[in-house]
Amino acid sequence: MRVMNVIRMLLLGSLIVAGHILYPEGDGNIPDPASVTSLAPAPVTVTILDARTS
């Protein structure tokens, strides 16, 4: 049981270290405001149909 916990901790630690090595630009940088606003949906045109046109 103790051996499995050690293996899990080593695997978790190696994944954390690999994440910092592979993605170093994600540490504490302020996100680009344009990337946040690009998630906003585009305006949608709504057409109201009455009983005759539908």
Steps between C-alpha positions, in 0.01 A plus 500: 500500500780740586684412178191584292469839673866577429454407135190721477680795658797460266268484200310810616825688560637407159179616333517835680864548402426402139214752492729779615764404244260462206282804577721762667306798360194416708665594831352823630458678170205734459269366229451700183169691525426425135506127569243542777264714293524265204297251702195729486235374259438685176169687463213286376226613263154385609211478258154474649266278303126524518257218432475571126873493421586200710 
